[in-house]
Amino acid sequence: MYIELTHLLWLAVIGLVAGYAWQGHAAKEQALGHARRYCEREGVQLLDDSMVAHRRWLQRDESGKVRLWRRFAFEFAATGDERYRGHIDMAGARVASVHLEPHRVSTVGGGGTVIDMDAWRRLH
């Protein structure tokens, strides 16, 4: 029995596709963890606990290296009434940016105090 060059080529292609899928899954899990922490810090709720791979492209990072960038989309709620969209851009294994759509801010819990500026100016 002998192995032809085409068999080796097919094995290499299968290996590359499996490696790409493995890295994509790891990046998605990392983005999901970062989105959970970011949403918690911003006081919004990550909905459905899920991420969707939205876009992939090649671009240079700050150090000049060409990296595979991935954008993962997710949904969140600020007040519980409406769904908003957000996304995380990953450069390789590093989070490059997080974006949340403009959304309502909840004032439950006394966090939203309105200040009468005329009265404030008289006191200060």
Secondary structure in CASP SS format (residue, H / E / C, confidence):
PFRMAT SS
TARGET T0000
AUTHOR 0000-0000-0000
METHOD secondary structure of the structure
MODEL  1
M C 1.00
Y C 1.00
I C 1.00
E C 1.00
L H 1.00
T H 1.00
H H 1.00
L H 1.00
L H 1.00
W H 1.00
L H 1.00
A H 1.00
V H 1.00
I H 1.00
G H 1.00
L H 1.00
V H 1.00
A H 1.00
G H 1.00
Y H 1.00
A H 1.00
W H 1.00
Q H 1.00
G H 1.00
H H 1.00
A H 1.00
A H 1.00
K H 1.00
E H 1.00
Q H 1.00
A H 1.00
L H 1.00
G H 1.00
H H 1.00
A H 1.00
R H 1.00
R H 1.00
Y H 1.00
C H 1.00
E H 1.00
R H 1.00
E H 1.00
G C 1.00
V C 1.00
Q E 1.00
L E 1.00
L C 1.00
D C 1.00
D C 1.00
S C 1.00
M C 1.00
V E 1.00
A E 1.00
H E 1.00
R E 1.00
R E 1.00
W E 1.00
L E 1.00
Q E 1.00
R E 1.00
D C 1.00
E C 1.00
S C 1.00
G C 1.00
K C 1.00
V E 1.00
R E 1.00
L E 1.00
W E 1.00
R E 1.00
R E 1.00
F E 1.00
A E 1.00
F E 1.00
E E 1.00
F E 1.00
A E 1.00
A C 1.00
T C 1.00
G C 1.00
D C 1.00
E C 1.00
R C 1.00
Y E 1.00
R E 1.00
G E 1.00
H E 1.00
I E 1.00
D E 1.00
M E 1.00
A E 1.00
G C 1.00
A C 1.00
R E 1.00
V E 1.00
A E 1.00
S E 1.00
V E 1.00
H E 1.00
L E 1.00
E C 1.00
P C 1.00
H C 1.00
R C 1.00
V C 1.00
S C 1.00
T C 1.00
V C 1.00
G C 1.00
G C 1.00
G C 1.00
G C 1.00
T C 1.00
V C 1.00
I C 1.00
D C 1.00
M H 1.00
D H 1.00
A H 1.00
W H 1.00
R H 1.00
R H 1.00
L H 1.00
H C 1.00
END
